[in-house]
Amino acid sequence: MRDSLRVIGEIIRKEFYQIRQDRRMLAVSIIAPVLQVILLGYAATTDITNSAMVVCDMDRTEQSREFIRRFTTSDYFIDRYRVDRPSDVDGYIERARATIALIIPAEFGRKVFSGEPAPVQIVLDGTDANSSNILLGYATQIIGSYSQSAAAGGLRSVAPHIARISPEPRIWFNPDLKSQFFMVPGVVALVLMIITMTLTALGIVREKETGTLEQLMVTPIRPFQLILGKLIPFALIGFLDVIFVLSVARFWFGIPLRGSIVLLFGLSGLFILTTLGLGLLVSTIAKSQQQAMLIAQFFFMFPFMILGGFAFPIANMPPAIQLITYLFPLRYFLVIVRGIFLKGSGIAELWTQALPLLVIGVSIFALSVFRFRKKLE
């Protein structure tokens, strides 16, 4: 037992020495995760701000000017262009100079003051359907807010006994509805998957290319000693990356960490077990580092990102695709990370995610070790 631990320790020391000597590998291990979280944290957001707006105000009353101010005082829209006729807004939308047009008809102010229906027209560039839906939601909220204030001011003076429904929404966990609070924890999981899987696959395949692996195979080192010695350094680097990316999420983006950091590290270990197994599996298939990158990207990273719930809601997918997503470990780890970050969830709430993650992780790791041992033999 003592000899086995000594051999594993020597292999671990050799791996860390190689990582230290390879400056590119060191940069990928330490600097890349931090940069990826920062860049993706800003890029992976569904919030839209400072959208250029073209306005056609055919009423030109205090009510219409106040209505326009409701749009421009928010962070969502900028009153960039003014036109005199509704047909003039077409050119701004067609040339993508503006993403939204606001057309206020004549008699708008009189109708608002008298309590009559006062329709306005919103024109959106539907090229990007997702952005258009978000902007339409913003505009609807602003119009609804203006309608309520108009009812409170104008209609009450005309008909003081009109009943008015005043909704009081309560939003839990993310009261400001900041998409970064949802996306950044997902980026943490994504970066952890990319780094640990890539490092493991490239590290082992590189030794194949240089012939170092064959030299180790002719030594008395046993297969399990070689496997543990090679994977433990990457597991430690994975936990180190967890510390870095969590620090960026917490202190750079201000994402609240409401749950247990110990639980987060423990369940991150299950996910790292899975990603190390996938990296080891890729190394048994690929014959070069280029092949390893292509296999990892196209067969694991991209499907996980698309179908794991990072970018697209799983509930919106067809039922057959939803069944397939149960095989993806990222699906479970995203729920875990977001639950611990935003909801303060404990193991009582997360065991339904942790258990399948454990089963998938052990299965993938066992399959990878079996294939790797066969290659060694």
C-alpha positions in Angstrom: 0.0 0.0 0.0 2.8 2.4 0.9 4.6 1.6 -2.3 1.5 2.2 -4.3 1.0 5.6 -2.7 4.6 6.5 -3.3 4.3 5.6 -7.0 1.1 7.6 -7.3 2.8 10.5 -5.6 5.7 10.4 -8.0 3.3 10.4 -11.0 1.4 13.3 -9.5 4.7 15.2 -9.0 5.7 14.5 -12.6 2.3 15.8 -13.9 2.6 19.0 -12.0 6.2 19.4 -13.2 5.0 19.1 -16.8 2.1 21.5 -16.2 4.6 24.0 -14.7 7.0 23.6 -17.7 4.2 24.0 -20.2 3.3 27.7 -20.0 0.4 27.3 -22.3 -1.1 24.6 -20.2 -0.6 26.7 -17.1 -2.4 29.6 -18.7 -5.3 27.4 -19.8 -5.5 26.0 -16.3 -5.5 29.2 -14.3 -6.0 32.3 -16.4 -8.5 31.0 -19.0 -11.3 30.1 -16.5 -11.2 33.6 -15.0 -11.3 35.3 -18.4 -14.0 33.0 -19.6 -16.3 33.8 -16.6 -15.7 37.5 -17.0 -16.3 37.6 -20.8 -19.2 35.1 -20.8 -20.7 36.8 -17.7 -21.1 40.0 -19.8 -21.9 38.3 -23.1 -24.3 35.6 -21.8 -27.2 37.9 -20.8 -30.7 38.3 -22.0 -31.0 41.9 -20.7 -31.2 44.5 -23.5 -30.4 48.1 -22.8 -30.0 51.4 -24.7 -32.0 50.3 -27.7 -32.3 53.0 -30.3 -35.9 54.2 -30.7 -37.6 56.3 -33.4 -40.6 58.3 -32.3 -43.5 59.7 -34.3 -45.5 62.0 -32.0 -48.6 63.3 -33.9 -50.3 64.5 -30.8 -47.6 66.8 -29.2 -49.4 67.3 -25.9 -48.2 67.1 -22.4 -49.6 63.6 -22.1 -47.7 62.3 -25.2 -44.5 63.9 -24.0 -44.9 62.3 -20.6 -45.6 59.0 -22.3 -42.4 59.2 -24.3 -40.4 60.2 -21.1 -41.6 56.9 -19.6 -39.6 55.1 -22.3 -36.5 57.3 -22.3 -36.1 57.5 -18.5 -35.6 53.7 -18.4 -32.3 52.1 -19.3 -34.0 50.1 -22.1 -34.6 52.8 -24.8 -32.9 55.9 -26.2 -35.0 58.5 -28.0 -32.6 58.8 -30.9 -34.8 59.8 -33.8 -37.9 61.9 -34.4 -40.1 61.8 -37.5 -43.3 63.6 -38.4 -45.2 60.8 -40.3 -45.7 57.1 -39.4 -44.4 56.0 -42.8 -41.1 57.7 -42.1 -40.2 55.1 -39.4 -39.9 52.4 -42.0 -36.5 53.4 -43.2 -35.0 53.5 -39.7 -36.2 50.0 -38.9 -35.2 48.6 -42.4 -31.7 50.0 -42.1 -31.3 48.8 -38.5 -30.7 52.3 -37.3 -33.5 51.7 -34.7 -34.8 48.5 -33.2 -38.2 49.9 -32.1 -40.5 52.6 -33.2 -43.2 54.4 -31.1 -46.1 56.0 -33.0 -48.5 58.2 -31.0 -51.6 59.2 -32.9 -53.4 62.5 -32.7 -56.0 62.9 -29.9 -53.9 60.7 -27.7 -53.7 63.3 -24.9 -57.5 64.1 -25.0 -58.4 60.4 -24.8 -56.0 59.7 -21.9 -57.4 62.7 -20.0 -61.0 61.7 -20.7 -60.5 58.1 -19.8 -61.1 56.8 -23.4 -59.0 54.0 -24.9 -55.9 55.6 -26.4 -54.1 53.1 -28.7 -50.5 53.6 -29.7 -48.4 51.6 -32.2 -45.2 49.8 -31.5 -43.0 48.7 -34.4 -40.2 46.2 -33.8 -37.4 44.7 -35.9 -38.3 41.0 -35.7 -35.1 39.8 -37.3 -33.9 38.7 -33.8 -37.1 37.1 -32.4 -35.7 36.8 -28.9 -34.6 40.4 -28.6 -37.9 41.6 -30.1 -39.9 39.6 -27.5 -37.8 41.1 -24.7 -38.2 44.6 -26.0 -41.9 44.1 -26.5 -42.1 43.0 -22.8 -40.2 46.1 -21.7 -42.6 48.3 -23.8 -45.6 46.5 -22.4 -44.5 47.1 -18.8 -43.9 50.8 -19.5 -47.3 51.2 -21.2 -49.0 49.3 -18.3 -47.3 51.6 -15.7 -48.4 54.7 -17.6 -52.0 53.4 -17.9 -52.2 52.8 -14.2 -50.9 56.3 -13.4 -53.2 57.8 -15.9 -56.2 55.9 -14.3 -55.1 57.1 -10.9 -54.9 60.7 -12.0 -57.4 61.3 -14.8 -60.1 58.8 -14.4 -60.4 59.2 -10.6 -61.4 62.9 -11.1 -64.1 61.9 -13.6 -65.4 58.8 -11.9 -64.0 58.5 -8.3 -65.9 55.3 -7.5 -64.3 53.2 -10.4 -62.7 50.1 -8.9 -59.1 49.7 -9.8 -57.0 46.5 -9.5 -53.5 47.1 -8.2 -51.4 44.0 -8.6 -48.5 43.7 -6.2 -46.1 41.1 -7.6 -43.5 39.4 -5.5 -40.4 38.0 -7.2 -38.3 35.6 -5.2 -34.5 34.9 -5.4 -33.9 37.5 -8.1 -36.2 40.5 -7.4 -34.5 42.8 -10.0 -34.8 40.1 -12.7 -31.2 40.4 -13.6 -30.3 37.8 -16.2 -26.7 37.8 -15.0 -27.9 36.2 -11.7 -29.2 33.3 -13.8 -26.5 33.1 -16.4 -23.2 33.6 -14.4 -23.7 30.6 -12.2 -24.4 28.6 -15.4 -21.1 30.0 -16.8 -19.3 28.7 -13.7 -20.5 25.2 -14.4 -19.7 25.5 -18.1 -16.2 26.7 -17.6 -15.5 24.0 -15.0 -16.7 21.4 -17.6 -14.6 22.8 -20.4 -11.4 23.2 -18.4 -11.3 19.9 -16.6 -12.4 17.8 -19.7 -10.0 19.6 -22.0 -7.0 19.5 -19.7 -7.4 15.8 -19.0 -7.9 14.8 -22.7 -5.0 17.0 -24.0 -2.6 16.0 -21.1 -2.9 12.3 -21.8 -3.0 12.5 -25.6 0.1 14.8 -25.5 2.0 12.0 -23.7 0.8 9.6 -26.5 2.3 11.9 -29.1 5.6 12.3 -27.3 5.9 8.6 -26.5 6.1 9.2 -22.7 3.0 7.1 -22.1 4.6 4.1 -23.8 7.6 4.5 -21.6 5.5 4.5 -18.5 3.7 1.4 -19.7 6.8 -0.7 -19.8 7.7 0.2 -16.2 6.3 -1.8 -13.2 3.7 0.9 -12.6 0.2 -0.7 -12.3 -2.6 0.7 -14.5 -4.6 2.0 -11.5 -1.6 3.8 -10.2 -1.0 5.5 -13.5 -4.7 6.5 -13.8 -4.9 8.0 -10.3 -1.5 9.7 -10.7 -2.7 11.4 -13.9 -6.2 12.3 -12.9 -5.5 13.6 -9.3 -3.6 16.7 -10.5 -6.4 17.7 -12.9 -8.9 17.2 -10.2 -6.9 19.5 -7.9 -6.7 22.0 -10.7 -10.5 21.7 -11.1 -11.1 22.6 -7.5 -8.7 25.4 -7.8 -10.6 26.7 -10.8 -13.8 26.4 -8.7 -12.3 28.8 -6.2 -11.3 31.3 -8.9 -14.6 31.3 -10.9 -16.7 31.5 -7.7 -14.6 34.5 -6.6 -15.2 36.2 -9.9 -19.0 35.4 -9.8 -19.3 36.7 -6.2 -17.0 39.7 -6.1 -16.8 40.8 -9.7 -20.5 40.4 -10.7 -21.9 40.5 -7.2 -23.9 37.3 -7.6 -25.2 36.4 -4.1 -24.0 33.0 -2.7 -26.9 32.2 -0.4 -26.2 28.5 0.1 -23.4 26.4 1.6 -20.0 26.8 -0.1 -19.0 23.4 1.4 -22.0 21.8 -0.2 -21.1 23.5 -3.5 -17.6 22.2 -3.4 -18.8 18.7 -2.5 -21.3 18.5 -5.4 -18.7 20.1 -7.7 -16.5 17.1 -6.9 -19.2 14.9 -8.4 -19.3 17.0 -11.5 -15.5 17.0 -11.8 -15.6 13.2 -11.5 -17.8 13.2 -14.6 -15.7 15.6 -16.6 -12.5 13.9 -15.7 -14.1 10.6 -16.9 -15.1 12.2 -20.1 -11.7 13.6 -20.7 -10.2 10.2 -20.0 -12.7 8.7 -22.4 -11.7 11.2 -25.2 -8.0 10.4 -24.6 -8.7 6.7 -25.4 -10.3 7.6 -28.7 -8.2 10.4 -30.0 -4.7 9.8 -31.5 -3.7 13.5 -31.5 -4.4 16.7 -29.5 -6.3 18.1 -32.5 -8.6 15.1 -32.6 -9.1 15.3 -28.8 -10.2 18.9 -29.1 -12.6 18.1 -32.0 -14.1 15.1 -30.2 -14.5 17.0 -26.9 -16.1 20.0 -28.6 -18.5 18.4 -31.1 -19.5 15.3 -29.1 -19.6 16.6 -25.6 -19.3 20.4 -25.1 -21.6 21.7 -27.7 -24.4 19.1 -27.0 -24.1 19.8 -23.3 -24.4 23.5 -23.8 -27.3 23.3 -26.2 -29.3 20.5 -24.5 -28.1 20.9 -20.9 -30.2 23.9 -20.0 -27.4 26.5 -20.2 -28.7 28.6 -23.0 -32.2 27.2 -23.8 -34.9 26.1 -21.3 -35.3 22.4 -21.3 -39.1 22.8 -20.7 -39.4 24.4 -24.2 -37.8 21.4 -26.0 -39.8 18.6 -27.6 -40.6 15.7 -25.2 -38.2 13.3 -27.0 -35.3 15.8 -26.7 -36.2 16.3 -23.0 -35.8 12.6 -22.3 -32.3 12.8 -23.9 -31.2 15.6 -21.7 -31.5 13.4 -18.6 -28.2 11.7 -19.8 -26.3 15.0 -19.6 -24.5 15.7 -16.3 -24.5 19.5 -17.0 -28.3 19.5 -16.7 -28.1 18.4 -13.0 -25.1 20.5 -12.1 -26.7 23.7 -13.5 -29.7 23.2 -11.2 -27.3 22.6 -8.3 -25.2 25.7 -8.9 -28.1 28.0 -9.5 -30.0 26.6 -6.5 -27.1 27.1 -4.1 -26.2 30.5 -5.4 -29.7 32.1 -5.7 -32.0 30.0 -3.5 -29.7 28.8 -0.7 -30.8 25.3 -1.4 -29.5 22.5 0.7 -29.0 18.8 0.2 -32.6 18.2 1.1 -33.7 20.1 -2.1 -30.7 19.1 -4.3 -30.4 15.3 -3.7 -32.7 14.6 -6.6 -30.1 16.3 -8.8 -27.0 15.0 -6.9 -28.0 11.3 -7.1 -28.3 11.1 -10.9 -25.2 13.2 -11.2 -23.4 10.6 -9.0 -24.7 7.7 -11.0 -23.8 9.2 -14.4 -20.3 10.3 -13.0 -19.5 6.8 -11.7 -20.7 5.2 -14.8 -18.7 7.4 -17.2 -15.6 7.2 -15.0 -15.8 3.4 -14.8 -16.2 3.1 -18.6 -13.3 5.5 -19.2 -11.0 3.6 -16.7 -12.0 0.3 -18.3 -11.1 1.6 -21.8 -7.9 3.2 -20.6 -6.8 0.0 -18.9 -7.5 -1.9 -22.1 -5.3 0.5 -24.0 -2.5 0.1 -21.5 -2.7 -3.7 -21.7 
